[in-house]
Amino acid sequence: MVSKTFLLTYTYVPNIVELRQPHRQAHLGNLTSAHQRGLVILAGATVDPVDGAVVLFEAEDAGQVLSWAANDPYNKAGLIREMTVRELSLAVRP
């Protein structure tokens, strides 16, 4: 099946820096594992203020991205206020 590119955006709850600490290593491990499998291309949070994050995926469909997000430790811990998934048409690829 042909893979597509998707952008997952997170909006965090207030005080994310303090609240994420018990879940941070599991979240980063989840991202690293997905990256090693070729599912995640890149990921990162906004810096100032830390209010959200983006994850770029190479996936078969949006359902695969939503499944990953549903199992993200930050999401399971209730640290995600809102998320969106959008398919992208890339002009330049990494």
Buried (B, 14 or more C-beta within 10 A) or exposed (E): EEEBBBBBEBBBBEEBEEBBEEBBEBBEEBBEEBBEEEBBBEBEBEEEEEBBBEBBBBBBBBEBBBEBBEEBBBBEBEBBEEBEBEEEEEEEEE
